[in-house]
Amino acid sequence: QVQLVESGGGLVQPGGSLRLSCAASGSGFSFVTMGWYRQTPGKQRELVADITSDTTRYADSVKGRFTISRDNAKNTVYLQMNSLKPEDTAVYYCHANGMLRRGYYEATNYWGQGTQVTVSS
């Protein structure tokens, strides 16, 4: 079964940078959409950024600071986070939607376990 494995979270000072990675285990498939969500206690999970073969979208709060990219050969999605602010502190979850496997589309919806990002001095 497919698993999404996240890495790159940690503690960083305001203005610093982090690069999150999320790799899907296995082979012989790809996802239509991969992206990142984040959640803080008491708040709903929100979209940070996602990417398809020809589009990207970002939350207004991260535009100009975060960049999402993907490596289809590795089934990996990245989130480069620059100019981090304390309000970026959250658990960041990798998400993958719409699997293409053996020539067919499957309406899948996978989530990673989450990685903590803390922005504090």
N, C-alpha and C positions, 0 to 999 in steps of 0.2 A: 504494500500500500504506500501511497505517496505521503511523505512528510515534508513540512517546510521547516528548515533549520535556520534560525536567525543568529547573527553575531554582530558585534561592534558596539553594543551599548556600554554605558559606563557613566562615570562622573566627569564633568567638564565645567570649566569656569565660563561665566558669561563672555560672549564674544568668541569663544572657541569653536572647534569643529569636531564632528564625528562622522564616520562613514558606516552605515548599517548595510549588512548583507543578508540575503535570504536565498538559500539554495533548496530547490526541490529534489528530494532523493529519487533515485531510479532513473530510468531512461525510456526512450520510445514514445515520448509524449511531449506536449507543450501546452501552455496556457494562453488563452486569448488575452486575458487581463491579469496583470500582477501589480500589487501596490502595497501601500503602507497606511495603516490606521493608528490612532493613538487614543489612550483613555486614561483619565485621572479619576481618583475616587470620587464618587458622587456625581459624575458627569457621564454622558453618553459617549460611546465610541464615535470618533469622527474621522473622516477621510483626510489624510495628509497629502497623498499624491498617488496616482496610479498611471499605468502606461500600457498601451496596446502596441500593435505593430506600426501604427501611424499617428497616434495621438498621445498626449500627456495632459494631465490636469493636476492642479494644485489648489489646496486651501488658500484663501486670500491671505491668511496670517503667515504663510511660509513662502509666498511668491518672492522671487529674487534672492532668497536665502538658501532654499533647498533645491536639489536637482535629483530627479529620478532617472535611472537608466536600467537597461537589462542586457544580459548576455544570453541569447537564446540557445547557443551551443552548450552552455552550462546550466540552463534553466535557473538562472540566478537573476535577482533584481537587487539593485543598490539604491541607497538613499544617502546622498552627500548632503550633510547639514552644516552650514556655515553661519557665522554670526549668531550663535545660539543665545537664546534668552531664557530667563528663569521660567517663563510661561510655556516653554517648550518641554518642560519636565513632564514625563508621562511614561507609561508602558507603551511601547511601539509594537504593533502586531503586523506581521507579514500576511498578505492575503493573495490568493490565487483563485481565479474564477474562469470557468469554461475550458475544460480539458479537450485537447485534440489528440486522439490516440487511434492508431490503426485505421486512419482515414475517416474517423467519425468524431462528431462532437458529443461531449457528455456534459450535462449541466451540473458540474461539480462546484463545490464551494469549500476551499481549504483555508485553514488558519494556522499560523505558527503559534508557539507557546507564549510569545511576547518577550521583549527585552527592555530592561529599564534604562531610561535616559534621564539623568539628573543634571540640571544646570544650576550651579550654585557656587558662590565664592566662599 
